[in-house]
Every structure is written in structure tokens, then in C-alpha cells.
Amino acid sequence: MNREAAEKRGRGAETLACWYLRLTGWRILARRARVPGGEVDVIARRGRTLAFVEVKQRASIEAAAFALDQWRLRRVAVAAERLSKRYMRAGDDVRIDAIFIIPRRWPQHLVNVWQG
């Protein structure tokens, strides 16, 4: 798959993840937030929880889990640390989540996937 097609597919997966989050009570604060050293696909808030979300679209849950490696999570963690000052409120719980987008299945939301 060429880079342009992969980019388009990734944006589509992020859009599905955002709709899923909205339907489950989350408010989307930002998409594709980039800082030196990292990037976050979606930043969302529900109540006192601020989530930095990595989105993976693959053919199976196993393939999505394999794609969510420590290197990628570390980049999300760096971005979350640098962006949290902008989005965090006093008393917030901050976490890094993942959403897997698998064909013909509901999105799978994994909570607190980074314990760095």
C-alpha cells in the first residue's frame, strides 16, 4: 500500500474512533496532535478523565495489538506529556488508551495501555 492510501485509511480509522468515543460520552478535544518527539491520534475528555488515544486499524485484533508496540506507545507518551499542560485540568486522571478498528466489528477501546 502506498503512503497516500495508508494516510487516507488512517484518517478514516481515526474518524470512526472519534464517532465511537462521542457515542460513548467522550468529547473530542483534538485530532492528530503533533509535537517534537511524538504524535497523538485523538485527545478526548469524559468527565475528569483526559485520554490520549492511539488508533490502529488492522485486519484482526491480533494484528492491531502487534502494531501497538512499545516504540509507538513511547511516542504517544512523549506527546501526551508535552500536550497535557494544554488540555489537563486540576484533578484530572490522565491516561493513554488505544482503539482498534477491525472490519465488521465494533471498535475495541483498550483503557490505560501505557504504564511508563
N, CA, C and O atoms as a printed pandas DataFrame, in Angstrom:
     atom_number atom_name residue_name chain_id  residue_number  x_coord  y_coord  z_coord
0              1         N          MET        A               1    0.863   -1.183    0.000
1              2        CA          MET        A               1    0.000    0.000    0.000
2              3         C          MET        A               1    0.900    1.234    0.000
3              4         O          MET        A               1    1.865    1.310    0.761
4              5         N          ASN        A               2    0.578    2.186   -0.851
5              6        CA          ASN        A               2    1.401    3.388   -0.882
6              7         C          ASN        A               2    1.067    4.310    0.289
7              8         O          ASN        A               2    0.046    4.153    0.958
8              9         N          ARG        A               3    1.945    5.262    0.511
9             10        CA          ARG        A               3    1.824    6.147    1.678
10            11         C          ARG        A               3    0.526    6.951    1.680
11            12         O          ARG        A               3   -0.100    7.125    2.725
12            13         N          GLU        A               4    0.126    7.439    0.507
13            14        CA          GLU        A               4   -1.094    8.235    0.405
14            15         C          GLU        A               4   -2.335    7.412    0.784
15            16         O          GLU        A               4   -3.214    7.897    1.498
16            17         N          ALA        A               5   -2.396    6.186    0.308
17            18        CA          ALA        A               5   -3.531    5.309    0.638
18            19         C          ALA        A               5   -3.529    4.967    2.125
19            20         O          ALA        A               5   -4.585    4.920    2.755
20            21         N          ALA        A               6   -2.344    4.727    2.686
21            22        CA          ALA        A               6   -2.243    4.427    4.117
22            23         C          ALA        A               6   -2.689    5.624    4.950
23            24         O          ALA        A               6   -3.360    5.459    5.969
24            25         N          GLU        A               7   -2.320    6.817    4.521
25            26        CA          GLU        A               7   -2.724    8.047    5.213
26            27         C          GLU        A               7   -4.245    8.203    5.196
27            28         O          GLU        A               7   -4.855    8.524    6.216
28            29         N          LYS        A               8   -4.845    7.975    4.042
29            30        CA          LYS        A               8   -6.302    8.088    3.907
30            31         C          LYS        A               8   -7.004    7.047    4.788
31            32         O          LYS        A               8   -7.991    7.357    5.456
32            33         N          ARG        A               9   -6.495    5.827    4.785
33            34        CA          ARG        A               9   -7.074    4.766    5.610
34            35         C          ARG        A               9   -6.956    5.096    7.100
35            36         O          ARG        A               9   -7.878    4.853    7.880
36            37         N          GLY        A              10   -5.806    5.654    7.476
37            38        CA          GLY        A              10   -5.596    6.041    8.871
38            39         C          GLY        A              10   -6.553    7.135    9.314
39            40         O          GLY        A              10   -7.092    7.084   10.419
40            41         N          ARG        A              11   -6.766    8.125    8.453
41            42        CA          ARG        A              11   -7.715    9.197    8.783
42            43         C          ARG        A              11   -9.135    8.647    8.931
43            44         O          ARG        A              11   -9.889    9.079    9.802
44            45         N          GLY        A              12   -9.486    7.693    8.073
45            46        CA          GLY        A              12  -10.805    7.069    8.184
46            47         C          GLY        A              12  -10.964    6.314    9.490
47            48         O          GLY        A              12  -12.016    6.378   10.127
48            49         N          ALA        A              13   -9.925    5.602    9.888
49            50        CA          ALA        A              13   -9.968    4.871   11.164
50            51         C          ALA        A              13  -10.095    5.842   12.331
51            52         O          ALA        A              13  -10.835    5.577   13.279
52            53         N          GLU        A              14   -9.387    6.954   12.274
53            54        CA          GLU        A              14   -9.475    7.959   13.342
54            55         C          GLU        A              14  -10.875    8.565   13.399
55            56         O          GLU        A              14  -11.388    8.837   14.484
56            57         N          THR        A              15  -11.488    8.775   12.251
57            58        CA          THR        A              15  -12.857    9.298   12.225
58            59         C          THR        A              15  -13.821    8.311   12.874
59            60         O          THR        A              15  -14.674    8.711   13.667
60            61         N          LEU        A              16  -13.695    7.024   12.547
61            62        CA          LEU        A              16  -14.540    6.007   13.188
62            63         C          LEU        A              16  -14.304    5.980   14.697
63            64         O          LEU        A              16  -15.255    5.880   15.472
64            65         N          ALA        A              17  -13.047    6.069   15.116
65            66        CA          ALA        A              17  -12.733    6.069   16.545
66            67         C          ALA        A              17  -13.358    7.278   17.239
67            68         O          ALA        A              17  -13.867    7.159   18.354
68            69         N          CYS        A              18  -13.322    8.433   16.589
69            70        CA          CYS        A              18  -13.927    9.633   17.178
70            71         C          CYS        A              18  -15.436    9.479   17.323
71            72         O          CYS        A              18  -16.005    9.862   18.346
72            73         N          TRP        A              19  -16.086    8.920   16.306
73            74        CA          TRP        A              19  -17.528    8.689   16.403
74            75         C          TRP        A              19  -17.850    7.714   17.536
75            76         O          TRP        A              19  -18.799    7.917   18.294
76            77         N          TYR        A              20  -17.062    6.674   17.637
77            78        CA          TYR        A              20  -17.264    5.712   18.725
78            79         C          TYR        A              20  -17.108    6.400   20.088
79            80         O          TYR        A              20  -17.930    6.206   20.984
80            81         N          LEU        A              21  -16.068    7.190   20.233
81            82        CA          LEU        A              21  -15.851    7.898   21.502
82            83         C          LEU        A              21  -17.012    8.841   21.807
83            84         O          LEU        A              21  -17.494    8.882   22.938
84            85         N          ARG        A              22  -17.463    9.597   20.810
85            86        CA          ARG        A              22  -18.598   10.506   21.031
86            87         C          ARG        A              22  -19.846    9.737   21.472
87            88         O          ARG        A              22  -20.560   10.166   22.379
88            89         N          LEU        A              23  -20.099    8.606   20.826
89            90        CA          LEU        A              23  -21.282    7.802   21.171
90            91         C          LEU        A              23  -21.197    7.216   22.577
91            92         O          LEU        A              23  -22.220    6.863   23.164
92            93         N          THR        A              24  -19.994    7.111   23.116
93            94        CA          THR        A              24  -19.833    6.569   24.468
94            95         C          THR        A              24  -19.535    7.669   25.490
95            96         O          THR        A              24  -19.019    7.395   26.574
96            97         N          GLY        A              25  -19.865    8.915   25.134
97            98        CA          GLY        A              25  -19.822   10.003   26.103
98            99         C          GLY        A              25  -18.557   10.837   26.155
99           100         O          GLY        A              25  -18.414   11.666   27.053
100          101         N          TRP        A              26  -17.650   10.650   25.236
101          102        CA          TRP        A              26  -16.406   11.416   25.218
102          103         C          TRP        A              26  -16.566   12.662   24.354
103          104         O          TRP        A              26  -17.356   12.687   23.410
104          105         N          ARG        A              27  -15.805   13.686   24.696
105          106        CA          ARG        A              27  -15.733   14.910   23.890
106          107         C          ARG        A              27  -14.352   14.937   23.236
107          108         O          ARG        A              27  -13.340   14.792   23.923
108          109         N          ILE        A              28  -14.304   15.118   21.944
109          110        CA          ILE        A              28  -13.039   15.134   21.214
110          111         C          ILE        A              28  -12.437   16.538   21.329
111          112         O          ILE        A              28  -13.066   17.530   20.961
112          113         N          LEU        A              29  -11.214   16.600   21.844
113          114        CA          LEU        A              29  -10.531   17.879   22.005
114          115         C          LEU        A              29   -9.581   18.173   20.855
115          116         O          LEU        A              29   -9.406   19.330   20.475
116          117         N          ALA        A              30   -8.967   17.137   20.299
117          118        CA          ALA        A              30   -8.020   17.328   19.197
118          119         C          ALA        A              30   -7.813   16.020   18.449
119          120         O          ALA        A              30   -8.023   14.931   18.984
120          121         N          ARG        A              31   -7.398   16.161   17.204
121          122        CA          ARG        A              31   -7.009   15.010   16.377
122          123         C          ARG        A              31   -5.639   15.296   15.796
123          124         O          ARG        A              31   -5.313   16.436   15.464
124          125         N          ARG        A              32   -4.845   14.249   15.678
125          126        CA          ARG        A              32   -3.513   14.339   15.086
126          127         C          ARG        A              32   -2.688   15.474   15.686
127          128         O          ARG        A              32   -2.150   16.318   14.969
128          129         N          ALA        A              33   -2.601   15.476   16.985
129          130        CA          ALA        A              33   -1.814   16.495   17.687
130          131         C          ALA        A              33   -0.345   16.087   17.637
131          132         O          ALA        A              33    0.023   15.003   18.089
132          133         N          ARG        A              34    0.487   16.962   17.086
133          134        CA          ARG        A              34    1.908   16.651   16.914
134          135         C          ARG        A              34    2.765   17.616   17.709
135          136         O          ARG        A              34    2.492   18.814   17.786
136          137         N          VAL        A              35    3.800   17.061   18.291
137          138        CA          VAL        A              35    4.822   17.831   18.991
138          139         C          VAL        A              35    6.165   17.187   18.653
139          140         O          VAL        A              35    6.199   16.052   18.179
140          141         N          PRO        A              36    7.268   17.893   18.890
141          142        CA          PRO        A              36    8.563   17.247   18.657
142          143         C          PRO        A              36    8.679   15.967   19.487
143          144         O          PRO        A              36    8.511   15.992   20.706
144          145         N          GLY        A              37    8.963   14.872   18.828
145          146        CA          GLY        A              37    9.151   13.601   19.521
146          147         C          GLY        A              37    7.940   12.701   19.592
147          148         O          GLY        A              37    8.043   11.574   20.076
148          149         N          GLY        A              38    6.770   13.174   19.115
149          150        CA          GLY        A              38    5.609   12.298   19.206
150          151         C          GLY        A              38    4.360   12.871   18.565
151          152         O          GLY        A              38    4.320   14.018   18.118
152          153         N          GLU        A              39    3.349   12.031   18.538
153          154        CA          GLU        A              39    2.057   12.390   17.945
154          155         C          GLU        A              39    0.965   11.598   18.644
155          156         O          GLU        A              39    1.171   10.451   19.041
156          157         N          VAL        A              40   -0.199   12.224   18.792
157          158        CA          VAL        A              40   -1.368   11.567   19.368
158          159         C          VAL        A              40   -2.476   11.620   18.333
159          160         O          VAL        A              40   -2.758   12.677   17.768
160          161         N          ASP        A              41   -3.112   10.463   18.082
161          162        CA          ASP        A              41   -4.182   10.427   17.087
162          163         C          ASP        A              41   -5.413   11.204   17.544
163          164         O          ASP        A              41   -5.970   11.994   16.780
164          165         N          VAL        A              42   -5.842   10.981   18.796
165          166        CA          VAL        A              42   -7.045   11.628   19.316
166          167         C          VAL        A              42   -6.810   12.004   20.777
167          168         O          VAL        A              42   -6.243   11.230   21.548
168          169         N          ILE        A              43   -7.251   13.198   21.140
169          170        CA          ILE        A              43   -7.271   13.605   22.549
170          171         C          ILE        A              43   -8.736   13.794   22.911
171          172         O          ILE        A              43   -9.455   14.537   22.244
172          173         N          ALA        A              44   -9.178   13.115   23.976
173          174        CA          ALA        A              44  -10.595   13.133   24.333
174          175         C          ALA        A              44  -10.768   13.293   25.840
175          176         O          ALA        A              44   -9.880   12.963   26.627
176          177         N          ARG        A              45  -11.931   13.807   26.218
177          178        CA          ARG        A              45  -12.247   14.009   27.633
178          179         C          ARG        A              45  -13.643   13.466   27.922
179          180         O          ARG        A              45  -14.578   13.639   27.140
180          181         N          ARG        A              46  -13.751   12.805   29.069
181          182        CA          ARG        A              46  -15.058   12.401   29.602
182          183         C          ARG        A              46  -14.985   12.644   31.091
183          184         O          ARG        A              46  -14.262   11.954   31.811
184          185         N          GLY        A              47  -15.739   13.632   31.552
185          186        CA          GLY        A              47  -15.699   13.988   32.971
186          187         C          GLY        A              47  -14.311   14.444   33.376
187          188         O          GLY        A              47  -13.757   15.370   32.784
188          189         N          ARG        A              48  -13.747   13.789   34.388
189          190        CA          ARG        A              48  -12.421   14.140   34.901
190          191         C          ARG        A              48  -11.314   13.295   34.276
191          192         O          ARG        A              48  -10.185   13.298   34.766
192          193         N          THR        A              49  -11.622   12.574   33.204
193          194        CA          THR        A              49  -10.623   11.731   32.549
194          195         C          THR        A              49  -10.203   12.347   31.222
195          196         O          THR        A              49  -11.033   12.649   30.366
196          197         N          LEU        A              50   -8.905   12.524   31.075
197          198        CA          LEU        A              50   -8.315   13.010   29.841
198          199         C          LEU        A              50   -7.560   11.849   29.216
199          200         O          LEU        A              50   -6.650   11.293   29.832
200          201         N          ALA        A              51   -7.934   11.481   27.992
201          202        CA          ALA        A              51   -7.323   10.326   27.335
202          203         C          ALA        A              51   -6.609   10.746   26.065
203          204         O          ALA        A              51   -7.143   11.485   25.238
204          205         N          PHE        A              52   -5.392   10.256   25.936
205          206        CA          PHE        A              52   -4.614   10.383   24.714
206          207         C          PHE        A              52   -4.721    9.022   24.029
207          208         O          PHE        A              52   -4.285    8.010   24.577
208          209         N          VAL        A              53   -5.304    9.001   22.828
209          210        CA          VAL        A              53   -5.722    7.740   22.210
210          211         C          VAL        A              53   -4.940    7.454   20.934
211          212         O          VAL        A              53   -4.875    8.285   20.029
212          213         N          GLU        A              54   -4.347    6.262   20.877
213          214        CA          GLU        A              54   -3.700    5.759   19.670
214          215         C          GLU        A              54   -4.702    4.860   18.949
215          216         O          GLU        A              54   -5.293    3.971   19.562
216          217         N          VAL        A              55   -4.894    5.089   17.655
217          218        CA          VAL        A              55   -5.859    4.333   16.859
218          219         C          VAL        A              55   -5.104    3.417   15.899
219          220         O          VAL        A              55   -4.187    3.851   15.202
220          221         N          LYS        A              56   -5.500    2.150   15.873
221          222        CA          LYS        A              56   -4.906    1.177   14.968
222          223         C          LYS        A              56   -6.006    0.478   14.185
223          224         O          LYS        A              56   -6.933   -0.078   14.773
224          225         N          GLN        A              57   -5.906    0.504   12.863
225          226        CA          GLN        A              57   -6.836   -0.237   12.017
226          227         C          GLN        A              57   -6.060   -1.372   11.360
227          228         O          GLN        A              57   -5.069   -1.146   10.665
228          229         N          ARG        A              58   -6.521   -2.574   11.589
229          230        CA          ARG        A              58   -5.886   -3.756   11.025
230          231         C          ARG        A              58   -6.966   -4.784   10.692
231          232         O          ARG        A              58   -8.140   -4.588   11.005
232          233         N          ALA        A              59   -6.561   -5.866   10.061
233          234        CA          ALA        A              59   -7.500   -6.908    9.646
234          235         C          ALA        A              59   -7.978   -7.755   10.818
235          236         O          ALA        A              59   -9.042   -8.369   10.738
236          237         N          SER        A              60   -7.207   -7.797   11.911
237          238        CA          SER        A              60   -7.594   -8.602   13.072
238          239         C          SER        A              60   -7.128   -7.924   14.352
239          240         O          SER        A              60   -6.275   -7.036   14.332
240          241         N          ILE        A              61   -7.701   -8.359   15.454
241          242        CA          ILE        A              61   -7.297   -7.833   16.769
242          243         C          ILE        A              61   -5.828   -8.143   17.019
243          244         O          ILE        A              61   -5.094   -7.308   17.548
244          245         N          GLU        A              62   -5.407   -9.320   16.645
245          246        CA          GLU        A              62   -4.016   -9.725   16.863
246          247         C          GLU        A              62   -3.054   -8.816   16.099
247          248         O          GLU        A              62   -2.021   -8.411   16.631
248          249         N          ALA        A              63   -3.398   -8.500   14.854
249          250        CA          ALA        A              63   -2.548   -7.625   14.042
250          251         C          ALA        A              63   -2.519   -6.208   14.618
251          252         O          ALA        A              63   -1.475   -5.556   14.606
252          253         N          ALA        A              64   -3.650   -5.736   15.115
253          254        CA          ALA        A              64   -3.695   -4.403   15.726
254          255         C          ALA        A              64   -2.859   -4.369   17.003
255          256         O          ALA        A              64   -2.130   -3.408   17.249
256          257         N          ALA        A              65   -2.967   -5.409   17.803
257          258        CA          ALA        A              65   -2.182   -5.475   19.042
258          259         C          ALA        A              65   -0.694   -5.530   18.732
259          260         O          ALA        A              65    0.109   -4.916   19.435
260          261         N          PHE        A              66   -0.322   -6.253   17.692
261          262        CA          PHE        A              66    1.083   -6.348   17.290
262          263         C          PHE        A              66    1.610   -4.986   16.830
263          264         O          PHE        A              66    2.770   -4.652   17.071
264          265         N          ALA        A              67    0.754   -4.202   16.166
265          266        CA          ALA        A              67    1.148   -2.884   15.663
266          267         C          ALA        A              67    1.287   -1.853   16.781
267          268         O          ALA        A              67    1.891   -0.798   16.585
268          269         N          LEU        A              68    0.735   -2.153   17.937
269          270        CA          LEU        A              68    0.804   -1.223   19.071
270          271         C          LEU        A              68    2.011   -1.595   19.929
271          272         O          LEU        A              68    1.867   -2.113   21.036
272          273         N          ASP        A              69    3.185   -1.325   19.407
273          274        CA          ASP        A              69    4.418   -1.729   20.085
274          275         C          ASP        A              69    4.908   -0.655   21.062
275          276         O          ASP        A              69    4.357    0.444   21.124
276          277         N          GLN        A              70    5.935   -0.989   21.808
277          278        CA          GLN        A              70    6.478   -0.071   22.820
278          279         C          GLN        A              70    7.019    1.211   22.200
279          280         O          GLN        A              70    6.895    2.279   22.798
280          281         N          TRP        A              71    7.615    1.127   21.017
281          282        CA          TRP        A              71    8.149    2.313   20.365
282          283         C          TRP        A              71    7.025    3.314   20.073
283          284         O          TRP        A              71    7.165    4.506   20.351
284          285         N          ARG        A              72    5.912    2.829   19.514
285          286        CA          ARG        A              72    4.785    3.715   19.205
286          287         C          ARG        A              72    4.162    4.277   20.484
287          288         O          ARG        A              72    3.840    5.463   20.559
288          289         N          LEU        A              73    4.001    3.425   21.475
289          290        CA          LEU        A              73    3.427    3.896   22.732
290          291         C          LEU        A              73    4.325    4.936   23.403
291          292         O          LEU        A              73    3.832    5.884   24.014
292          293         N          ARG        A              74    5.616    4.761   23.292
293          294        CA          ARG        A              74    6.537    5.741   23.867
294          295         C          ARG        A              74    6.382    7.095   23.176
295          296         O          ARG        A              74    6.429    8.136   23.831
296          297         N          ARG        A              75    6.195    7.085   21.848
297          298        CA          ARG        A              75    5.971    8.344   21.117
298          299         C          ARG        A              75    4.669    9.017   21.548
299          300         O          ARG        A              75    4.608   10.241   21.662
300          301         N          VAL        A              76    3.639    8.221   21.785
301          302        CA          VAL        A              76    2.373    8.772   22.280
302          303         C          VAL        A              76    2.571    9.336   23.685
303          304         O          VAL        A              76    2.048   10.403   24.008
304          305         N          ALA        A              77    3.325    8.621   24.516
305          306        CA          ALA        A              77    3.576    9.082   25.885
306          307         C          ALA        A              77    4.341   10.405   25.900
307          308         O          ALA        A              77    4.035   11.292   26.696
308          309         N          VAL        A              78    5.334   10.537   25.023
309          310        CA          VAL        A              78    6.084   11.800   24.926
310          311         C          VAL        A              78    5.142   12.928   24.525
311          312         O          VAL        A              78    5.162   14.001   25.128
312          313         N          ALA        A              79    4.320   12.689   23.511
313          314        CA          ALA        A              79    3.372   13.705   23.064
314          315         C          ALA        A              79    2.363   14.029   24.159
315          316         O          ALA        A              79    2.036   15.197   24.375
316          317         N          ALA        A              80    1.867   13.005   24.853
317          318        CA          ALA        A              80    0.893   13.226   25.923
318          319         C          ALA        A              80    1.496   14.091   27.029
319          320         O          ALA        A              80    0.841   14.996   27.545
320          321         N          GLU        A              81    2.731   13.808   27.382
321          322        CA          GLU        A              81    3.392   14.600   28.426
322          323         C          GLU        A              81    3.519   16.061   28.004
323          324         O          GLU        A              81    3.288   16.967   28.805
324          325         N          ARG        A              82    3.880   16.280   26.770
325          326        CA          ARG        A              82    4.065   17.656   26.286
326          327         C          ARG        A              82    2.750   18.384   26.045
327          328         O          ARG        A              82    2.684   19.606   26.179
328          329         N          LEU        A              83    1.708   17.647   25.692
329          330        CA          LEU        A              83    0.406   18.257   25.419
330          331         C          LEU        A              83   -0.498   18.356   26.645
331          332         O          LEU        A              83   -1.462   19.122   26.637
332          333         N          SER        A              84   -0.206   17.603   27.684
333          334        CA          SER        A              84   -1.113   17.561   28.840
334          335         C          SER        A              84   -1.284   18.933   29.484
335          336         O          SER        A              84   -2.360   19.246   29.993
336          337         N          LYS        A              85   -0.250   19.744   29.468
337          338        CA          LYS        A              85   -0.374   21.091   30.055
338          339         C          LYS        A              85   -1.455   21.908   29.359
339          340         O          LYS        A              85   -2.119   22.734   29.985
340          341         N          ARG        A              86   -1.626   21.674   28.074
341          342        CA          ARG        A              86   -2.612   22.413   27.291
342          343         C          ARG        A              86   -4.046   21.944   27.581
343          344         O          ARG        A              86   -4.975   22.751   27.551
344          345         N          TYR        A              87   -4.228   20.656   27.859
345          346        CA          TYR        A              87   -5.578   20.092   27.963
346          347         C          TYR        A              87   -5.986   19.669   29.374
347          348         O          TYR        A              87   -7.174   19.481   29.640
348          349         N          MET        A              88   -5.039   19.520   30.265
349          350        CA          MET        A              88   -5.328   18.983   31.594
350          351         C          MET        A              88   -5.892   20.059   32.524
351          352         O          MET        A              88   -5.491   21.223   32.479
352          353         N          ARG        A              89   -6.825   19.635   33.358
353          354        CA          ARG        A              89   -7.380   20.477   34.413
354          355         C          ARG        A              89   -6.970   19.892   35.757
355          356         O          ARG        A              89   -6.630   18.713   35.852
356          357         N          ALA        A              90   -7.004   20.711   36.780
357          358        CA          ALA        A              90   -6.660   20.232   38.125
358          359         C          ALA        A              90   -7.577   19.073   38.500
359          360         O          ALA        A              90   -8.791   19.151   38.314
360          361         N          GLY        A              91   -6.996   18.004   39.025
361          362        CA          GLY        A              91   -7.774   16.845   39.467
362          363         C          GLY        A              91   -8.077   15.823   38.386
363          364         O          GLY        A              91   -8.741   14.822   38.656
364          365         N          ASP        A              92   -7.609   16.053   37.175
365          366        CA          ASP        A              92   -7.866   15.108   36.084
366          367         C          ASP        A              92   -7.071   13.821   36.256
367          368         O          ASP        A              92   -5.953   13.825   36.772
368          369         N          ASP        A              93   -7.665   12.732   35.817
369          370        CA          ASP        A              93   -6.950   11.481   35.609
370          371         C          ASP        A              93   -6.519   11.498   34.146
371          372         O          ASP        A              93   -7.341   11.695   33.252
372          373         N          VAL        A              94   -5.237   11.291   33.912
373          374        CA          VAL        A              94   -4.705   11.298   32.557
374          375         C          VAL        A              94   -4.238    9.888   32.227
375          376         O          VAL        A              94   -3.587    9.232   33.039
376          377         N          ARG        A              95   -4.579    9.429   31.022
377          378        CA          ARG        A              95   -4.178    8.081   30.636
378          379         C          ARG        A              95   -3.972    8.007   29.126
379          380         O          ARG        A              95   -4.376    8.893   28.373
380          381         N          ILE        A              96   -3.334    6.924   28.718
381          382        CA          ILE        A              96   -3.149    6.636   27.297
382          383         C          ILE        A              96   -3.969    5.390   26.980
383          384         O          ILE        A              96   -3.783    4.333   27.583
384          385         N          ASP        A              97   -4.874    5.537   26.027
385          386        CA          ASP        A              97   -5.751    4.457   25.594
386          387         C          ASP        A              97   -5.421    4.087   24.150
387          388         O          ASP        A              97   -4.644    4.769   23.482
388          389         N          ALA        A              98   -6.017    3.010   23.688
389          390        CA          ALA        A              98   -5.916    2.609   22.282
390          391         C          ALA        A              98   -7.301    2.184   21.811
391          392         O          ALA        A              98   -8.106    1.669   22.587
392          393         N          ILE        A              99   -7.557    2.403   20.553
393          394        CA          ILE        A              99   -8.784    1.917   19.931
394          395         C          ILE        A              99   -8.380    1.129   18.692
395          396         O          ILE        A              99   -7.662    1.625   17.824
396          397         N          PHE        A             100   -8.859   -0.113   18.632
397          398        CA          PHE        A             100   -8.613   -0.966   17.475
398          399         C          PHE        A             100   -9.836   -0.922   16.581
399          400         O          PHE        A             100  -10.961   -1.140   17.031
400          401         N          ILE        A             101   -9.602   -0.638   15.305
401          402        CA          ILE        A             101  -10.659   -0.642   14.304
402          403         C          ILE        A             101  -10.439   -1.898   13.447
403          404         O          ILE        A             101   -9.444   -2.012   12.731
404          405         N          ILE        A             102  -11.379   -2.820   13.538
405          406        CA          ILE        A             102  -11.314   -4.104   12.838
406          407         C          ILE        A             102  -12.540   -4.196   11.926
407          408         O          ILE        A             102  -13.641   -3.865   12.366
408          409         N          PRO        A             103  -12.389   -4.628   10.684
409          410        CA          PRO        A             103  -13.547   -4.715    9.780
410          411         C          PRO        A             103  -14.693   -5.548   10.372
411          412         O          PRO        A             103  -14.481   -6.599   10.976
412          413         N          ARG        A             104  -15.900   -5.041   10.175
413          414        CA          ARG        A             104  -17.136   -5.719   10.589
414          415         C          ARG        A             104  -17.226   -5.982   12.092
415          416         O          ARG        A             104  -17.881   -6.937   12.510
416          417         N          ARG        A             105  -16.587   -5.160   12.896
417          418        CA          ARG        A             105  -16.667   -5.278   14.359
418          419         C          ARG        A             105  -16.780   -3.890   14.961
419          420         O          ARG        A             105  -16.359   -2.899   14.364
420          421         N          TRP        A             106  -17.358   -3.837   16.158
421          422        CA          TRP        A             106  -17.366   -2.580   16.894
422          423         C          TRP        A             106  -15.930   -2.232   17.272
423          424         O          TRP        A             106  -15.121   -3.129   17.511
424          425         N          PRO        A             107  -15.605   -0.954   17.328
425          426        CA          PRO        A             107  -14.267   -0.581   17.779
426          427         C          PRO        A             107  -13.990   -1.138   19.170
427          428         O          PRO        A             107  -14.880   -1.180   20.019
428          429         N          GLN        A             108  -12.773   -1.556   19.391
429          430        CA          GLN        A             108  -12.379   -2.076   20.699
430          431         C          GLN        A             108  -11.533   -1.014   21.405
431          432         O          GLN        A             108  -10.469   -0.627   20.922
432          433         N          HIS        A             109  -12.023   -0.554   22.550
433          434        CA          HIS        A             109  -11.362    0.504   23.320
434          435         C          HIS        A             109  -10.574   -0.143   24.454
435          436         O          HIS        A             109  -11.147   -0.751   25.357
436          437         N          LEU        A             110   -9.262   -0.005   24.393
437          438        CA          LEU        A             110   -8.385   -0.520   25.443
438          439         C          LEU        A             110   -7.985    0.648   26.331
439          440         O          LEU        A             110   -7.472    1.661   25.856
440          441         N          VAL        A             111   -8.225    0.493   27.605
441          442        CA          VAL        A             111   -8.034    1.582   28.566
442          443         C          VAL        A             111   -6.654    1.470   29.210
443          444         O          VAL        A             111   -6.218    0.386   29.596
444          445         N          ASN        A             112   -5.976    2.612   29.317
445          446        CA          ASN        A             112   -4.728    2.726   30.076
446          447         C          ASN        A             112   -3.673    1.713   29.620
447          448         O          ASN        A             112   -3.228    0.872   30.401
448          449         N          VAL        A             113   -3.281    1.806   28.350
449          450        CA          VAL        A             113   -2.362    0.828   27.782
450          451         C          VAL        A             113   -0.893    1.127   28.057
451          452         O          VAL        A             113   -0.036    0.290   27.772
452          453         N          TRP        A             114   -0.588    2.280   28.596
453          454        CA          TRP        A             114    0.815    2.650   28.865
454          455         C          TRP        A             114    1.012    2.885   30.352
455          456         O          TRP        A             114    0.320    3.701   30.961
456          457         N          GLN        A             115    1.942    2.179   30.916
457          458        CA          GLN        A             115    2.236    2.290   32.355
458          459         C          GLN        A             115    3.661    2.813   32.561
459          460         O          GLN        A             115    4.323    2.433   33.526
460          461         N          GLY        A             116    4.137    3.686   31.658
461          462        CA          GLY        A             116    5.522    4.159   31.695
462          463         C          GLY        A             116    5.760    5.079   32.766
463          464         O          GLY        A             116    6.880    5.564   32.926
